[in-house]
Amino acid sequence: MSPSHKLPKDFIWGFATAAFQIEGSANVDGRGKSIWDDFAKLPGKTLDGGNGDVATDSYRLWKEDIALLASYGVRSYRFSISWSRVIPLGGRNDPVNQAGIDFYSKFVDELLAHGIQPFVTLYHWDLPQGLQDRYGGWLNKDEIVKDFTNYAKICFEALGDRVEHWLTINEPWCCAILGHGRGVFAPGRSSDRSRNPEGDSSTEPWIVAHHIILAHAHAVKLYRDEYKSTQKGQIGITLNGDWALPYDNTPENIAAAQHALDFAIGEYPFSYALASLDPVYLGFYPPYMREVLGDRMPDFTEEEWSVVKGSSDFYGMNTYTTNLCRAGGEDEFQGNVDYTFTRPDGSQLGAQAHCAWLQDYPDGFRQLLNYIWKRYKMPIYVTENGFAVKGENDMPVEEAVKDYDRIHYFQGTTKALLDAINVDDVDIRSYFPWSLLDNFEWADGYTTRFGITYVDYETQKRYPKESARFLVKWFTEHEDSETAARLDKLKRKTTNASSSTTIANGSVSSKADTKLPCGHEEGSPATQQRWGIRATFMKFIAAILAFIR
């Protein structure tokens, strides 16, 4: 019997990845270095010493990866473009790499040939190293805004006739706080001289966030002024942030939870939930932010405000967990709030993931969706949501693909999603689990795995996990029938059915039934050095994007 609640018409679902985390081929076809290329190779910067030189080899295996997506029946695929593959040195006066443009153009065409909508991120943390060396990257407002806008223009012109959804920047909080405050992400700047040779954690994160917002807003203005009328696309930004609950019902901890949201969702232009759209909608920052940061918090000129306000067509949401908040924390990047997963009675909020910052608590996801919708009344695109199974990297592949903790996580989040849409009337238009593949997870290297597809990093073979089976079945059952019928007509059947991974009605075909595509065989266990996924430290609601829409 089909479920009574369905997803809305034209709802978009698929899986997400990012260029540096999967592409590899770092020195192939004219690609220039990004800030992550050398940073990841510095001793101690990744947990396992892993880097992005090969990753999941998806620059070479791109057709096989698209065949895998098609076998899952996805409606869309969220991926990012490597800025330094398109403009190796990054600048507006630097040469454009036609081979890079051709690669992404072919990639988009192949997605469309399989009936899969491209959902494109322009910037997922991989700033060209040339711009970092030339003028300090995101610290230089005058240069970076112009160079990012030029890069966006090249992408709009090359791909915009076939791309309907654009994200300018992924999780500005991570660029600003983790890259320029804590110094654990590239370019590795902070006040901690035991960790980083340069940087000022008291000022640089807020400066960088400010410049990221402006770069985003100018790219949006360009798209709206020159391309939207003909290309008919949507453009916005995506923010990372998690729900905040008070540790208990004391007034100070209730206030602490709101302070956490202020810094995460209300931070400066680009905080989590549109990092406080307050500056965009209301024309001011949350008072608590000004109280904490004082004259260190940048502000926009009147002319800049005119570009920043209203600069997102939707709210892009990356969210993974919920935090219990207590007053008395000393971490400014978390709004001086202490986070925990342990309740007053000693119980845990939910099942623990491999990463310390993540537990399974789907009720928080539904509450966050409601909070953002009621506060800002913007359509919500969920662009990342996922779970890393504890110890998965140490399991043989036969055990790792039975990822029941991840399935439990998605059982909760998909129910929360459906209830938010059908019961709470929240306008949600997409859901992209992170991630299509296990991949390079930044500071975690390859030790953490978020994929719904297992990757053996030595052989590059792909193994669909049970969570892939669950999600395919769930979306098949809950997709609007009219939308499903229309999109299915657009799908092109693969020419060689025997070389496609098959997941029919949510179950992965057996080895005896199906020969998987090159690099996707089932069978032998992956060898020991497995690396994994995501170290975004979303220890809090991404304190950065406060000004968008």
C-alpha positions as CSV (number, residue, x, y, z in Angstrom):
1,M,0.0,0.0,0.0
2,S,1.4,3.4,-1.0
3,P,2.0,5.9,1.8
4,S,-0.7,8.5,2.4
5,H,1.9,11.3,2.6
6,K,3.8,12.1,-0.5
7,L,6.6,14.5,-1.5
8,P,5.4,17.7,-3.3
9,K,5.2,17.9,-7.0
10,D,8.7,18.5,-8.6
11,F,10.5,17.7,-5.4
12,I,14.2,17.1,-6.1
13,W,16.1,14.3,-4.6
14,G,19.6,12.9,-5.2
15,F,23.0,12.7,-3.6
16,A,25.8,15.2,-3.1
17,T,29.6,15.4,-3.5
18,A,32.3,18.0,-3.9
19,A,35.1,18.3,-6.4
20,F,38.1,18.1,-4.2
21,Q,36.7,15.3,-2.2
22,I,36.1,13.0,-5.2
23,E,37.8,14.1,-8.4
24,G,41.5,13.4,-7.9
25,S,43.6,13.9,-11.0
26,A,45.2,16.9,-9.3
27,N,47.7,17.5,-12.1
28,V,45.7,16.4,-15.1
29,D,44.4,18.5,-18.0
30,G,45.7,21.8,-16.8
31,R,44.2,21.9,-13.4
32,G,45.9,24.4,-11.0
33,K,46.5,23.8,-7.3
34,S,43.8,24.7,-4.7
35,I,44.6,25.7,-1.1
36,W,43.8,22.1,-0.1
37,D,46.4,20.5,-2.3
38,D,49.5,21.4,-0.3
39,F,47.7,22.0,3.0
40,A,46.5,18.3,3.1
41,K,50.1,17.2,2.7
42,L,51.4,19.1,5.7
43,P,52.2,16.7,8.6
44,G,49.3,16.5,11.0
45,K,46.7,18.3,8.9
46,T,44.7,15.2,8.1
47,L,44.1,12.4,10.6
48,D,45.6,9.7,8.4
49,G,47.9,11.8,6.2
50,G,45.5,11.4,3.3
51,N,45.2,14.0,0.5
52,G,43.2,14.7,-2.6
53,D,45.6,13.6,-5.3
54,V,43.4,10.6,-6.1
55,A,40.4,10.7,-3.8
56,T,37.7,8.5,-5.4
57,D,39.3,9.0,-8.9
58,S,36.0,10.5,-10.1
59,Y,37.6,12.8,-12.7
60,R,38.6,9.6,-14.5
61,L,35.6,7.4,-13.5
62,W,33.0,10.1,-14.1
63,K,30.9,8.1,-16.6
64,E,30.8,5.1,-14.2
65,D,29.7,7.4,-11.3
66,I,26.9,8.8,-13.5
67,A,25.9,5.2,-14.4
68,L,25.8,4.5,-10.6
69,L,23.6,7.5,-10.0
70,A,21.3,6.4,-12.8
71,S,21.0,2.9,-11.3
72,Y,19.9,4.5,-8.1
73,G,17.2,6.4,-10.0
74,V,18.1,9.8,-8.6
75,R,16.4,12.9,-10.0
76,S,19.3,15.2,-9.4
77,Y,23.0,15.3,-8.5
78,R,24.6,18.0,-6.4
79,F,28.3,18.4,-7.3
80,S,30.8,21.2,-7.3
81,I,33.1,22.7,-9.9
82,S,36.8,23.0,-9.2
83,W,37.7,26.7,-9.6
84,S,41.3,25.9,-10.3
85,R,40.3,23.4,-13.0
86,V,38.5,26.1,-14.8
87,I,40.9,29.0,-14.1
88,P,44.2,27.4,-12.9
89,L,45.5,30.5,-11.2
90,G,42.0,31.8,-10.3
91,G,42.1,35.4,-11.3
92,R,40.0,37.5,-13.7
93,N,43.0,38.2,-15.8
94,D,44.4,34.7,-15.7
95,P,44.0,32.2,-18.6
96,V,40.9,30.0,-18.7
97,N,41.5,26.3,-19.0
98,Q,39.2,25.0,-21.8
99,A,39.9,21.4,-20.9
100,G,38.3,22.1,-17.5
101,I,35.2,23.7,-19.0
102,D,34.9,20.9,-21.5
103,F,35.0,18.3,-18.7
104,Y,32.1,19.9,-16.8
105,S,30.2,20.5,-19.9
106,K,30.4,16.8,-20.9
107,F,29.6,15.9,-17.3
108,V,26.4,18.0,-17.4
109,D,25.4,16.5,-20.7
110,E,25.8,13.0,-19.5
111,L,23.7,13.7,-16.4
112,L,20.9,15.1,-18.5
113,A,21.2,12.1,-20.9
114,H,20.3,10.0,-17.9
115,G,17.4,12.2,-16.8
116,I,19.4,13.6,-13.9
117,Q,19.2,17.4,-13.1
118,P,22.6,19.0,-12.3
119,F,22.6,21.0,-9.1
120,V,25.8,22.9,-9.2
121,T,28.0,24.4,-6.4
122,L,30.5,27.0,-7.6
123,Y,32.7,27.0,-4.5
124,H,33.2,24.1,-2.0
125,W,36.3,25.4,-0.2
126,D,38.9,24.8,-2.9
127,L,40.2,28.3,-3.5
128,P,42.9,28.5,-6.2
129,Q,46.3,28.6,-4.5
130,G,47.3,31.3,-6.9
131,L,44.8,33.7,-5.3
132,Q,45.9,32.8,-1.8
133,D,49.5,33.5,-2.7
134,R,48.8,36.6,-4.7
135,Y,46.7,38.6,-2.2
136,G,45.7,36.5,0.7
137,G,42.5,35.0,-0.8
138,W,39.3,35.7,1.1
139,L,41.1,38.4,3.2
140,N,41.2,40.8,0.3
141,K,37.8,42.1,-0.4
142,D,38.5,44.2,-3.5
143,E,40.2,41.4,-5.3
144,I,38.4,38.3,-4.2
145,V,34.9,39.7,-5.0
146,K,35.9,40.5,-8.5
147,D,37.7,37.2,-9.1
148,F,34.8,35.1,-7.8
149,T,32.3,37.0,-9.8
150,N,34.4,36.5,-12.9
151,Y,34.7,32.8,-12.2
152,A,30.9,32.6,-11.7
153,K,30.4,34.4,-15.0
154,I,32.5,31.8,-16.9
155,C,30.5,29.0,-15.3
156,F,27.1,30.7,-16.1
157,E,28.1,31.2,-19.7
158,A,29.5,27.7,-20.2
159,L,26.8,25.7,-18.4
160,G,23.9,27.9,-17.6
161,D,21.8,26.9,-20.6
162,R,21.6,23.4,-19.0
163,V,21.8,24.1,-15.2
164,E,18.7,25.2,-13.4
165,H,20.0,25.3,-9.8
166,W,23.1,27.1,-8.7
167,L,24.7,27.3,-5.2
168,T,27.3,30.1,-5.0
169,I,29.2,29.0,-1.9
170,N,29.0,26.0,0.4
171,E,29.1,26.5,4.1
172,P,30.9,29.9,4.5
173,W,31.3,29.2,8.2
174,C,33.8,26.5,7.5
175,C,35.9,28.8,5.3
176,A,35.8,31.5,7.9
177,I,36.0,29.7,11.2
178,L,37.7,26.5,10.4
179,G,40.1,28.0,7.9
180,H,40.8,31.4,9.5
181,G,39.7,31.0,13.1
182,R,40.6,27.5,14.3
183,G,43.1,26.9,11.5
184,V,42.2,23.3,11.0
185,F,41.1,23.7,7.4
186,A,43.0,25.3,4.5
187,P,44.5,27.9,4.3
188,G,45.3,27.1,8.0
189,R,45.3,30.5,9.7
190,S,44.8,31.2,13.4
191,S,46.3,32.8,16.5
192,D,47.5,29.4,17.7
193,R,51.2,29.4,16.8
194,S,51.5,25.7,17.8
195,R,49.2,25.0,14.9
196,N,49.5,27.8,12.4
197,P,52.4,30.2,11.5
198,E,50.1,33.1,10.6
199,G,46.6,34.4,11.3
200,D,44.5,36.3,13.9
201,S,41.5,34.4,15.2
202,S,40.0,37.5,16.8
203,T,39.5,39.3,13.5
204,E,40.1,37.3,10.4
205,P,37.1,34.9,10.6
206,W,34.7,37.9,10.6
207,I,36.5,39.6,7.8
208,V,36.5,36.5,5.7
209,A,32.8,35.9,6.3
210,H,32.1,39.5,5.4
211,H,33.9,39.1,2.1
212,I,32.3,35.7,1.3
213,I,28.9,37.3,1.6
214,L,29.8,40.1,-0.7
215,A,31.3,37.7,-3.3
216,H,28.2,35.6,-3.1
217,A,25.9,38.6,-3.5
218,H,27.8,40.0,-6.5
219,A,27.7,36.6,-8.2
220,V,23.9,36.5,-7.6
221,K,23.5,40.0,-8.9
222,L,25.4,39.1,-12.1
223,Y,23.3,36.0,-12.7
224,R,20.0,38.0,-12.2
225,D,21.1,40.9,-14.3
226,E,22.6,39.0,-17.2
227,Y,21.5,35.4,-17.3
228,K,18.3,34.6,-15.3
229,S,15.9,36.0,-17.9
230,T,17.1,33.5,-20.5
231,Q,18.5,30.6,-18.4
232,K,15.5,30.6,-16.0
233,G,17.5,29.2,-13.1
234,Q,17.5,29.6,-9.4
235,I,20.5,30.7,-7.4
236,G,21.4,30.9,-3.7
237,I,23.8,29.9,-1.0
238,T,24.0,26.9,1.3
239,L,24.7,27.1,5.0
240,N,25.7,24.6,7.6
241,G,24.1,24.6,11.0
242,D,22.5,22.3,13.4
243,W,19.5,22.6,15.7
244,A,20.1,23.9,19.3
245,L,18.1,22.8,22.3
246,P,18.5,24.0,25.9
247,Y,20.3,21.5,28.2
248,D,17.4,22.0,30.6
249,N,14.6,24.4,31.4
250,T,16.6,26.9,33.4
251,P,16.5,30.5,32.0
252,E,20.2,30.6,31.5
253,N,20.3,27.5,29.3
254,I,17.2,28.5,27.3
255,A,19.1,31.8,26.6
256,A,22.2,29.8,25.7
257,A,20.3,27.8,23.0
258,Q,19.1,31.1,21.5
259,H,22.6,32.5,21.6
260,A,23.8,29.5,19.8
261,L,21.2,30.0,17.1
262,D,22.1,33.7,16.9
263,F,25.7,32.9,16.2
264,A,24.9,30.1,13.9
265,I,21.9,31.2,12.2
266,G,22.2,34.8,13.1
267,E,25.8,35.3,12.8
268,Y,27.1,37.5,10.2
269,P,26.1,37.3,6.7
270,F,26.3,33.6,6.0
271,S,25.7,31.9,9.2
272,Y,24.0,28.7,9.2
273,A,20.5,29.3,8.5
274,L,21.2,32.1,6.2
275,A,23.3,32.8,9.1
276,S,21.0,35.1,10.5
277,L,18.9,36.4,7.7
278,D,18.2,39.2,10.2
279,P,20.7,41.6,8.5
280,V,19.1,40.8,5.2
281,Y,15.5,41.1,6.2
282,L,15.7,43.4,9.1
283,G,18.8,45.4,8.3
284,F,20.7,44.7,11.5
285,Y,22.7,41.9,13.2
286,P,21.4,40.0,16.2
287,P,22.1,42.2,19.3
288,Y,23.9,39.3,21.0
289,M,26.5,39.2,18.2
290,R,27.3,42.8,18.5
291,E,27.5,42.4,22.2
292,V,30.1,39.7,21.8
293,L,32.1,41.0,18.8
294,G,31.8,44.7,19.4
295,D,33.9,46.8,16.8
296,R,35.4,43.6,15.4
297,M,32.2,42.8,13.6
298,P,32.4,44.3,10.1
299,D,29.4,46.1,8.6
300,F,28.3,46.9,5.1
301,T,28.3,50.2,3.4
302,E,24.9,51.4,2.1
303,E,25.9,50.4,-1.4
304,E,27.0,46.9,-0.3
305,W,23.7,46.5,1.6
306,S,21.8,47.1,-1.6
307,V,23.6,44.1,-3.2
308,V,23.5,41.8,-0.2
309,K,19.9,42.2,0.8
310,G,17.7,39.6,-1.0
311,S,20.6,37.8,-2.6
312,S,19.3,34.3,-2.4
313,D,16.3,32.7,-4.1
314,F,16.0,30.0,-1.4
315,Y,17.5,28.8,1.8
316,G,20.2,26.1,1.2
317,M,20.5,23.9,4.3
318,N,23.3,21.6,5.3
319,T,22.4,20.0,8.6
320,Y,23.4,16.8,10.4
321,T,22.6,16.9,14.2
322,T,21.2,18.7,17.2
323,N,23.2,20.1,20.2
324,L,22.2,20.5,23.8
325,C,23.3,24.0,24.9
326,R,24.5,25.1,28.3
327,A,25.5,28.6,29.4
328,G,29.1,29.3,30.4
329,G,31.0,28.2,27.3
330,E,34.2,30.1,26.4
331,D,34.3,29.4,22.7
332,E,33.4,32.6,20.9
333,F,32.9,30.8,17.6
334,Q,30.0,29.0,19.3
335,G,28.5,32.1,20.9
336,N,30.2,31.3,24.2
337,V,27.8,28.4,24.6
338,D,28.8,24.9,25.8
339,Y,27.6,22.0,23.6
340,T,26.9,18.4,24.7
341,F,24.9,15.4,23.7
342,T,24.5,14.1,27.3
343,R,21.2,14.9,29.0
344,P,20.9,15.9,32.6
345,D,20.0,12.3,33.5
346,G,23.1,10.9,31.8
347,S,21.4,9.5,28.7
348,Q,22.6,10.4,25.2
349,L,20.6,12.4,22.7
350,G,21.0,9.7,20.1
351,A,23.2,7.1,18.5
352,Q,26.8,8.2,18.3
353,A,28.4,8.6,14.8
354,H,32.1,8.0,14.0
355,C,32.6,11.8,14.4
356,A,32.4,13.3,17.8
357,W,30.2,16.1,16.6
358,L,27.3,14.0,15.3
359,Q,24.5,12.0,17.0
360,D,21.3,10.8,15.5
361,Y,18.3,13.0,16.6
362,P,15.7,13.4,13.8
363,D,13.3,15.5,15.9
364,G,15.9,18.3,15.8
365,F,15.9,18.2,12.0
366,R,12.1,18.7,11.9
367,Q,12.3,21.5,14.5
368,L,15.1,23.2,12.5
369,L,13.1,23.1,9.3
370,N,10.1,24.7,11.1
371,Y,12.3,27.4,12.7
372,I,13.9,28.4,9.4
373,W,10.6,28.4,7.5
374,K,8.6,30.4,10.2
375,R,11.4,32.9,10.6
376,Y,12.3,33.6,7.0
377,K,9.5,32.2,4.8
378,M,11.9,31.1,2.2
379,P,11.8,27.8,0.2
380,I,14.2,25.3,1.8
381,Y,16.6,23.1,-0.2
382,V,18.2,20.5,2.0
383,T,21.6,20.2,0.3
384,E,23.4,17.9,2.8
385,N,22.3,15.5,5.5
386,G,24.0,12.3,6.5
387,F,25.6,10.0,9.1
388,A,29.0,8.3,9.5
389,V,28.8,4.9,11.0
390,K,31.1,4.4,13.9
391,G,34.1,2.3,13.0
392,E,33.0,1.6,9.5
393,N,36.4,2.3,8.1
394,D,37.8,-0.7,10.1
395,M,35.2,-3.1,8.9
396,P,35.5,-5.6,6.0
397,V,33.5,-4.4,3.1
398,E,30.9,-7.2,3.6
399,E,30.2,-5.8,7.0
400,A,30.5,-2.1,6.1
401,V,27.8,-2.3,3.5
402,K,25.3,-3.4,6.1
403,D,25.2,0.1,7.5
404,Y,22.2,-0.2,9.8
405,D,23.0,2.8,11.9
406,R,23.0,5.0,8.8
407,I,19.7,3.4,7.8
408,H,18.2,4.2,11.2
409,Y,19.4,7.8,10.8
410,F,17.7,8.2,7.4
411,Q,14.6,6.5,8.6
412,G,14.3,9.3,11.1
413,T,15.3,12.2,8.9
414,T,13.1,11.2,6.0
415,K,10.1,10.9,8.3
416,A,10.9,14.3,9.8
417,L,11.2,15.7,6.2
418,L,7.8,14.3,5.2
419,D,6.1,15.5,8.4
420,A,7.6,19.0,8.1
421,I,6.1,19.1,4.5
422,N,2.7,17.5,5.0
423,V,1.9,18.2,8.7
424,D,3.7,21.5,9.3
425,D,3.3,23.0,5.8
426,V,7.0,23.8,5.5
427,D,8.1,24.6,1.9
428,I,10.9,22.1,1.3
429,R,12.0,21.5,-2.3
430,S,15.0,19.1,-2.2
431,Y,16.8,16.5,-0.2
432,F,20.4,15.5,-0.9
433,P,21.9,12.9,1.5
434,W,25.7,13.3,2.0
435,S,27.2,11.5,0.2
436,L,27.0,9.5,-3.0
437,L,30.4,8.0,-2.2
438,D,32.8,7.6,0.7
439,N,35.4,10.2,0.0
440,F,38.2,12.5,1.2
441,E,36.7,14.2,4.3
442,W,39.0,17.2,4.7
443,A,40.8,17.1,8.1
444,D,39.5,13.6,8.8
445,G,41.3,12.4,5.6
446,Y,39.7,9.1,4.7
447,T,39.1,7.8,8.2
448,T,35.4,8.8,8.3
449,R,32.8,7.4,5.8
450,F,29.6,9.2,5.0
451,G,28.8,7.5,1.7
452,I,25.8,5.5,0.7
453,T,28.3,3.7,-1.6
454,Y,31.4,2.1,-0.1
455,V,34.6,2.9,-1.9
456,D,37.7,0.7,-1.7
457,Y,40.4,3.4,-2.0
458,E,43.1,1.0,-3.3
459,T,41.0,-0.5,-6.1
460,Q,38.4,2.3,-6.5
461,K,35.7,-0.3,-6.6
462,R,32.3,0.9,-5.5
463,Y,29.9,-1.2,-3.4
464,P,26.3,0.0,-2.8
465,K,25.4,0.0,0.9
466,E,22.1,-1.1,2.4
467,S,21.4,2.6,3.1
468,A,21.3,3.2,-0.7
469,R,18.7,0.4,-0.9
470,F,16.6,2.1,1.8
471,L,16.8,5.6,0.3
472,V,16.0,4.4,-3.2
473,K,13.0,2.5,-2.0
474,W,11.8,5.3,0.2
475,F,11.9,7.9,-2.5
476,T,10.3,5.5,-5.0
477,E,7.4,5.1,-2.6
478,H,7.0,8.7,-1.6
479,E,7.6,10.5,-4.9
480,D,4.6,12.3,-6.4
481,S,3.3,10.1,-9.2
482,E,2.9,12.8,-11.7
483,T,6.4,14.0,-11.2
484,A,7.8,10.5,-11.3
485,A,6.0,9.7,-14.6
486,R,7.2,12.9,-16.2
487,L,10.8,12.5,-15.1
488,D,10.9,8.8,-16.0
489,K,10.0,9.7,-19.6
490,L,13.2,11.8,-19.8
491,K,15.4,9.1,-18.6
492,R,17.6,7.5,-21.3
493,K,18.1,3.8,-20.9
494,T,21.8,2.8,-20.7
495,T,23.0,1.1,-23.8
496,N,24.6,-1.7,-22.0
497,A,22.3,-3.0,-19.2
498,S,24.8,-5.6,-18.1
499,S,27.2,-2.9,-17.1
500,S,24.9,-1.0,-14.8
501,T,24.5,-1.3,-11.0
502,T,20.9,-2.4,-10.5
503,I,18.8,-1.4,-7.5
504,A,15.2,-2.4,-8.2
505,N,12.6,-1.6,-5.7
506,G,15.2,-0.7,-3.2
507,S,17.3,-3.9,-3.4
508,V,20.8,-4.3,-4.8
509,S,21.0,-7.0,-7.4
510,S,23.1,-10.0,-6.5
511,K,26.5,-10.7,-7.9
512,A,25.0,-13.6,-9.8
513,D,22.4,-11.3,-11.5
514,T,24.4,-8.3,-12.3
515,K,27.9,-7.3,-13.4
516,L,28.5,-3.9,-12.0
517,P,30.2,-1.1,-13.9
518,C,34.0,-0.8,-14.0
519,G,35.2,0.0,-10.5
520,H,31.9,-1.0,-8.9
521,E,32.3,-4.8,-8.5
522,E,31.0,-6.6,-5.4
523,G,33.0,-9.1,-3.5
524,S,36.4,-9.0,-2.0
525,P,37.0,-6.9,1.1
526,A,38.8,-3.6,0.8
527,T,42.3,-3.6,2.0
528,Q,43.4,-1.9,5.2
529,Q,44.2,1.6,4.5
530,R,40.8,3.1,4.1
531,W,40.2,6.6,4.5
532,G,36.9,8.3,4.9
533,I,34.9,11.4,5.0
534,R,33.7,14.6,6.5
535,A,35.4,16.7,9.2
536,T,33.4,19.8,8.9
537,F,33.3,20.1,12.7
538,M,29.9,21.5,12.4
539,K,30.2,22.0,16.2
540,F,27.8,24.7,15.5
541,I,25.4,26.2,13.3
542,A,27.9,27.6,10.9
543,A,28.4,31.1,12.0
544,I,28.6,32.9,8.8
545,L,26.0,33.6,6.3
546,A,23.8,36.0,7.9
547,F,22.8,38.1,5.0
548,I,21.3,36.4,2.2
549,R,17.9,36.5,0.9
